């Protein structure tokens, strides 16, 4: 998979979770990603190809979790910083942690 996410300027502590996700800009601009280092304000994703640009609006989706609309804030090779349109609440962050734990458990069972 692509390089791990790089550090950027942060307003909140990031949770070191990793989730398989999809990004979407339009019906024909979609791709796989790995969502990591989540905070209430945003996250880092890694993508297979450097196709996203600073300022673009994207929607992230991980499993059955609600969609996460946001804007690309920085791009470094295949690592992309996303600022969410609306900060995540505690329950949403807890749900992401639970989903990541379930993905990890499923991967180790295989």
SEMARBA-945289 format. One record per atom (N, C-alpha, C): residue number from 1; x, y, z; chain; atom name. Coordinates in nm, 2 decimals. Layout:
// residues N
- NUM|X|Y|Z|A|CA
...
//
This chain:
// residues 110
- 1|0.09|-0.12|0.00|A|N
- 1|0.00|0.00|0.00|A|CA
- 1|0.09|0.12|0.00|A|C
- 2|0.03|0.24|-0.02|A|N
- 2|0.11|0.36|-0.03|A|CA
- 2|0.18|0.40|0.10|A|C
- 3|0.27|0.50|0.10|A|N
- 3|0.35|0.54|0.21|A|CA
- 3|0.25|0.58|0.33|A|C
- 4|0.31|0.57|0.45|A|N
- 4|0.23|0.61|0.57|A|CA
- 4|0.21|0.77|0.56|A|C
- 5|0.10|0.81|0.63|A|N
- 5|0.07|0.95|0.63|A|CA
- 5|0.19|1.03|0.70|A|C
- 6|0.21|1.15|0.65|A|N
- 6|0.31|1.24|0.71|A|CA
- 6|0.25|1.33|0.81|A|C
- 7|0.33|1.38|0.90|A|N
- 7|0.28|1.47|1.00|A|CA
- 7|0.25|1.61|0.94|A|C
- 8|0.15|1.68|0.99|A|N
- 8|0.11|1.81|0.95|A|CA
- 8|0.08|1.89|1.07|A|C
- 9|0.04|2.02|1.06|A|N
- 9|0.00|2.10|1.17|A|CA
- 9|-0.13|2.05|1.22|A|C
- 10|-0.14|2.03|1.35|A|N
- 10|-0.26|1.96|1.41|A|CA
- 10|-0.32|2.05|1.52|A|C
- 11|-0.45|2.06|1.52|A|N
- 11|-0.53|2.13|1.62|A|CA
- 11|-0.56|2.03|1.74|A|C
- 12|-0.58|1.91|1.71|A|N
- 12|-0.62|1.81|1.81|A|CA
- 12|-0.53|1.68|1.80|A|C
- 13|-0.53|1.61|1.91|A|N
- 13|-0.45|1.48|1.90|A|CA
- 13|-0.52|1.39|1.80|A|C
- 14|-0.44|1.32|1.73|A|N
- 14|-0.49|1.22|1.63|A|CA
- 14|-0.50|1.08|1.69|A|C
- 15|-0.60|1.01|1.66|A|N
- 15|-0.62|0.87|1.70|A|CA
- 15|-0.55|0.78|1.60|A|C
- 16|-0.46|0.69|1.64|A|N
- 16|-0.39|0.61|1.54|A|CA
- 16|-0.47|0.49|1.50|A|C
- 17|-0.58|0.51|1.43|A|N
- 17|-0.66|0.40|1.37|A|CA
- 17|-0.63|0.39|1.22|A|C
- 18|-0.66|0.28|1.17|A|N
- 18|-0.65|0.25|1.03|A|CA
- 18|-0.77|0.18|0.98|A|C
- 19|-0.83|0.24|0.87|A|N
- 19|-0.95|0.19|0.81|A|CA
- 19|-0.94|0.19|0.66|A|C
- 20|-0.99|0.08|0.60|A|N
- 20|-1.01|0.08|0.46|A|CA
- 20|-1.12|0.18|0.42|A|C
- 21|-1.11|0.26|0.32|A|N
- 21|-1.21|0.36|0.29|A|CA
- 21|-1.21|0.38|0.14|A|C
- 22|-1.31|0.46|0.10|A|N
- 22|-1.32|0.50|-0.04|A|CA
- 22|-1.34|0.66|-0.04|A|C
- 23|-1.28|0.72|-0.14|A|N
- 23|-1.30|0.87|-0.15|A|CA
- 23|-1.38|0.89|-0.28|A|C
- 24|-1.45|1.00|-0.28|A|N
- 24|-1.54|1.03|-0.40|A|CA
- 24|-1.54|1.18|-0.42|A|C
- 25|-1.52|1.22|-0.54|A|N
- 25|-1.54|1.37|-0.58|A|CA
- 25|-1.66|1.38|-0.67|A|C
- 26|-1.69|1.28|-0.75|A|N
- 26|-1.80|1.28|-0.83|A|CA
- 26|-1.84|1.14|-0.87|A|C
- 27|-1.94|1.12|-0.94|A|N
- 27|-1.98|0.98|-0.97|A|CA
- 27|-1.87|0.90|-1.05|A|C
- 28|-1.78|0.97|-1.12|A|N
- 28|-1.68|0.90|-1.19|A|CA
- 28|-1.54|0.92|-1.13|A|C
- 29|-1.52|1.00|-1.03|A|N
- 29|-1.40|1.02|-0.96|A|CA
- 29|-1.40|0.96|-0.83|A|C
- 30|-1.36|0.83|-0.82|A|N
- 30|-1.36|0.76|-0.69|A|CA
- 30|-1.24|0.68|-0.68|A|C
- 31|-1.20|0.64|-0.56|A|N
- 31|-1.08|0.56|-0.54|A|CA
- 31|-1.08|0.50|-0.40|A|C
- 32|-0.99|0.40|-0.39|A|N
- 32|-0.97|0.33|-0.26|A|CA
- 32|-0.87|0.41|-0.18|A|C
- 33|-0.88|0.40|-0.05|A|N
- 33|-0.79|0.48|0.03|A|CA
- 33|-0.77|0.40|0.17|A|C
- 34|-0.67|0.44|0.24|A|N
- 34|-0.66|0.39|0.38|A|CA
- 34|-0.67|0.52|0.46|A|C
- 35|-0.77|0.52|0.55|A|N
- 35|-0.79|0.64|0.64|A|CA
- 35|-0.72|0.61|0.77|A|C
- 36|-0.64|0.71|0.81|A|N
- 36|-0.56|0.70|0.93|A|CA
- 36|-0.55|0.83|1.01|A|C
- 37|-0.50|0.82|1.13|A|N
- 37|-0.47|0.94|1.21|A|CA
- 37|-0.59|1.03|1.22|A|C
- 38|-0.70|0.99|1.27|A|N
- 38|-0.82|1.06|1.27|A|CA
- 38|-0.83|1.15|1.40|A|C
- 39|-0.88|1.28|1.38|A|N
- 39|-0.91|1.37|1.48|A|CA
- 39|-1.05|1.42|1.46|A|C
- 40|-1.11|1.49|1.55|A|N
- 40|-1.24|1.55|1.53|A|CA
- 40|-1.24|1.64|1.40|A|C
- 41|-1.13|1.70|1.37|A|N
- 41|-1.13|1.80|1.26|A|CA
- 41|-1.09|1.74|1.12|A|C
- 42|-1.03|1.62|1.12|A|N
- 42|-0.98|1.57|1.00|A|CA
- 42|-0.91|1.44|1.01|A|C
- 43|-0.85|1.40|0.90|A|N
- 43|-0.77|1.27|0.90|A|CA
- 43|-0.67|1.28|0.78|A|C
- 44|-0.59|1.17|0.78|A|N
- 44|-0.50|1.15|0.67|A|CA
- 44|-0.54|1.03|0.59|A|C
- 45|-0.54|1.04|0.46|A|N
- 45|-0.56|0.92|0.38|A|CA
- 45|-0.44|0.89|0.29|A|C
- 46|-0.42|0.77|0.26|A|N
- 46|-0.32|0.73|0.16|A|CA
- 46|-0.40|0.67|0.04|A|C
- 47|-0.35|0.71|-0.07|A|N
- 47|-0.42|0.66|-0.20|A|CA
- 47|-0.31|0.60|-0.29|A|C
- 48|-0.36|0.52|-0.38|A|N
- 48|-0.27|0.45|-0.47|A|CA
- 48|-0.19|0.54|-0.57|A|C
- 49|-0.27|0.65|-0.61|A|N
- 49|-0.21|0.74|-0.71|A|CA
- 49|-0.24|0.88|-0.66|A|C
- 50|-0.15|0.97|-0.69|A|N
- 50|-0.16|1.11|-0.64|A|CA
- 50|-0.26|1.18|-0.74|A|C
- 51|-0.39|1.17|-0.71|A|N
- 51|-0.49|1.23|-0.80|A|CA
- 51|-0.57|1.34|-0.74|A|C
- 52|-0.56|1.35|-0.61|A|N
- 52|-0.63|1.46|-0.54|A|CA
- 52|-0.55|1.58|-0.53|A|C
- 53|-0.61|1.70|-0.53|A|N
- 53|-0.54|1.83|-0.53|A|CA
- 53|-0.60|1.91|-0.41|A|C
- 54|-0.51|2.00|-0.36|A|N
- 54|-0.55|2.09|-0.25|A|CA
- 54|-0.67|2.17|-0.29|A|C
- 55|-0.76|2.18|-0.20|A|N
- 55|-0.89|2.26|-0.22|A|CA
- 55|-1.00|2.18|-0.27|A|C
- 56|-0.98|2.06|-0.32|A|N
- 56|-1.09|1.98|-0.37|A|CA
- 56|-1.18|1.93|-0.26|A|C
- 57|-1.31|1.93|-0.29|A|N
- 57|-1.41|1.87|-0.20|A|CA
- 57|-1.42|1.72|-0.22|A|C
- 58|-1.41|1.64|-0.12|A|N
- 58|-1.42|1.50|-0.13|A|CA
- 58|-1.52|1.45|-0.02|A|C
- 59|-1.57|1.32|-0.04|A|N
- 59|-1.65|1.25|0.05|A|CA
- 59|-1.58|1.12|0.08|A|C
- 60|-1.55|1.09|0.21|A|N
- 60|-1.49|0.97|0.25|A|CA
- 60|-1.60|0.87|0.30|A|C
- 61|-1.58|0.74|0.28|A|N
- 61|-1.67|0.64|0.33|A|CA
- 61|-1.59|0.52|0.37|A|C
- 62|-1.61|0.48|0.49|A|N
- 62|-1.55|0.36|0.55|A|CA
- 62|-1.66|0.26|0.60|A|C
- 63|-1.67|0.15|0.53|A|N
- 63|-1.77|0.05|0.57|A|CA
- 63|-1.91|0.11|0.57|A|C
- 64|-1.98|0.08|0.67|A|N
- 64|-2.12|0.12|0.69|A|CA
- 64|-2.13|0.25|0.77|A|C
- 65|-2.01|0.32|0.79|A|N
- 65|-2.02|0.44|0.87|A|CA
- 65|-2.07|0.55|0.78|A|C
- 66|-2.12|0.66|0.85|A|N
- 66|-2.18|0.77|0.77|A|CA
- 66|-2.07|0.84|0.68|A|C
- 67|-2.11|0.90|0.58|A|N
- 67|-2.02|0.97|0.49|A|CA
- 67|-1.95|1.08|0.56|A|C
- 68|-1.82|1.11|0.53|A|N
- 68|-1.75|1.22|0.59|A|CA
- 68|-1.71|1.32|0.48|A|C
- 69|-1.79|1.42|0.46|A|N
- 69|-1.75|1.52|0.36|A|CA
- 69|-1.63|1.61|0.41|A|C
- 70|-1.54|1.65|0.33|A|N
- 70|-1.43|1.74|0.37|A|CA
- 70|-1.36|1.80|0.25|A|C
- 71|-1.25|1.86|0.28|A|N
- 71|-1.18|1.93|0.18|A|CA
- 71|-1.03|1.89|0.19|A|C
- 72|-0.96|1.87|0.08|A|N
- 72|-0.82|1.84|0.08|A|CA
- 72|-0.74|1.96|0.12|A|C
- 73|-0.66|1.95|0.23|A|N
- 73|-0.58|2.06|0.28|A|CA
- 73|-0.44|2.05|0.24|A|C
- 74|-0.39|1.93|0.22|A|N
- 74|-0.25|1.92|0.18|A|CA
- 74|-0.23|1.78|0.11|A|C
- 75|-0.13|1.78|0.02|A|N
- 75|-0.10|1.65|-0.05|A|CA
- 75|0.05|1.64|-0.05|A|C
- 76|0.10|1.52|-0.02|A|N
- 76|0.24|1.49|-0.02|A|CA
- 76|0.25|1.35|-0.08|A|C
- 77|0.29|1.34|-0.21|A|N
- 77|0.29|1.22|-0.28|A|CA
- 77|0.15|1.15|-0.28|A|C
- 78|0.14|1.03|-0.21|A|N
- 78|0.01|0.97|-0.20|A|CA
- 78|-0.05|0.98|-0.06|A|C
- 79|0.00|1.07|0.02|A|N
- 79|-0.06|1.10|0.15|A|CA
- 79|-0.14|1.23|0.13|A|C
- 80|-0.26|1.23|0.18|A|N
- 80|-0.35|1.34|0.16|A|CA
- 80|-0.42|1.38|0.30|A|C
- 81|-0.41|1.51|0.34|A|N
- 81|-0.48|1.56|0.46|A|CA
- 81|-0.61|1.61|0.42|A|C
- 82|-0.71|1.56|0.50|A|N
- 82|-0.85|1.60|0.48|A|CA
- 82|-0.90|1.67|0.60|A|C
- 83|-0.96|1.79|0.58|A|N
- 83|-1.03|1.86|0.69|A|CA
- 83|-1.18|1.84|0.67|A|C
- 84|-1.24|1.78|0.77|A|N
- 84|-1.39|1.75|0.76|A|CA
- 84|-1.47|1.88|0.76|A|C
- 85|-1.58|1.88|0.69|A|N
- 85|-1.67|2.00|0.68|A|CA
- 85|-1.73|2.03|0.82|A|C
- 86|-1.75|1.92|0.90|A|N
- 86|-1.81|1.93|1.03|A|CA
- 86|-1.73|1.85|1.13|A|C
- 87|-1.69|1.90|1.24|A|N
- 87|-1.61|1.83|1.33|A|CA
- 87|-1.69|1.70|1.38|A|C
- 88|-1.61|1.59|1.40|A|N
- 88|-1.67|1.47|1.45|A|CA
- 88|-1.70|1.48|1.60|A|C
- 89|-1.81|1.43|1.64|A|N
- 89|-1.84|1.42|1.79|A|CA
- 89|-1.77|1.30|1.85|A|C
- 90|-1.78|1.29|1.98|A|N
- 90|-1.72|1.18|2.05|A|CA
- 90|-1.77|1.04|2.01|A|C
- 91|-1.91|1.04|1.99|A|N
- 91|-1.97|0.91|1.95|A|CA
- 91|-1.92|0.87|1.81|A|C
- 92|-1.90|0.96|1.72|A|N
- 92|-1.85|0.92|1.58|A|CA
- 92|-1.71|0.87|1.59|A|C
- 93|-1.63|0.94|1.67|A|N
- 93|-1.49|0.89|1.69|A|CA
- 93|-1.49|0.75|1.75|A|C
- 94|-1.57|0.73|1.85|A|N
- 94|-1.58|0.60|1.92|A|CA
- 94|-1.62|0.49|1.82|A|C
- 95|-1.72|0.53|1.73|A|N
- 95|-1.76|0.43|1.62|A|CA
- 95|-1.65|0.40|1.53|A|C
- 96|-1.57|0.50|1.49|A|N
- 96|-1.45|0.47|1.40|A|CA
- 96|-1.35|0.37|1.47|A|C
- 97|-1.33|0.39|1.60|A|N
- 97|-1.24|0.31|1.67|A|CA
- 97|-1.29|0.16|1.67|A|C
- 98|-1.42|0.15|1.70|A|N
- 98|-1.48|0.02|1.70|A|CA
- 98|-1.48|-0.05|1.57|A|C
- 99|-1.50|0.03|1.46|A|N
- 99|-1.50|-0.03|1.32|A|CA
- 99|-1.35|-0.07|1.29|A|C
- 100|-1.26|0.01|1.33|A|N
- 100|-1.11|-0.02|1.30|A|CA
- 100|-1.08|-0.15|1.38|A|C
- 101|-1.12|-0.16|1.50|A|N
- 101|-1.09|-0.28|1.58|A|CA
- 101|-1.15|-0.40|1.52|A|C
- 102|-1.27|-0.39|1.47|A|N
- 102|-1.34|-0.50|1.40|A|CA
- 102|-1.27|-0.55|1.27|A|C
- 103|-1.22|-0.45|1.20|A|N
- 103|-1.15|-0.48|1.07|A|CA
- 103|-1.02|-0.55|1.11|A|C
- 104|-0.95|-0.50|1.21|A|N
- 104|-0.82|-0.56|1.25|A|CA
- 104|-0.85|-0.71|1.30|A|C
- 105|-0.95|-0.73|1.38|A|N
- 105|-0.98|-0.86|1.43|A|CA
- 105|-1.02|-0.96|1.31|A|C
- 106|-1.09|-0.91|1.21|A|N
- 106|-1.13|-0.99|1.10|A|CA
- 106|-1.00|-1.02|1.01|A|C
- 107|-0.91|-0.93|1.00|A|N
- 107|-0.79|-0.96|0.93|A|CA
- 107|-0.70|-1.06|0.99|A|C
- 108|-0.70|-1.06|1.12|A|N
- 108|-0.61|-1.16|1.20|A|CA
- 108|-0.68|-1.30|1.20|A|C
- 109|-0.81|-1.31|1.18|A|N
- 109|-0.88|-1.44|1.17|A|CA
- 109|-0.86|-1.51|1.04|A|C
- 110|-0.82|-1.43|0.93|A|N
- 110|-0.80|-1.49|0.80|A|CA
- 110|-0.68|-1.57|0.78|A|C
//
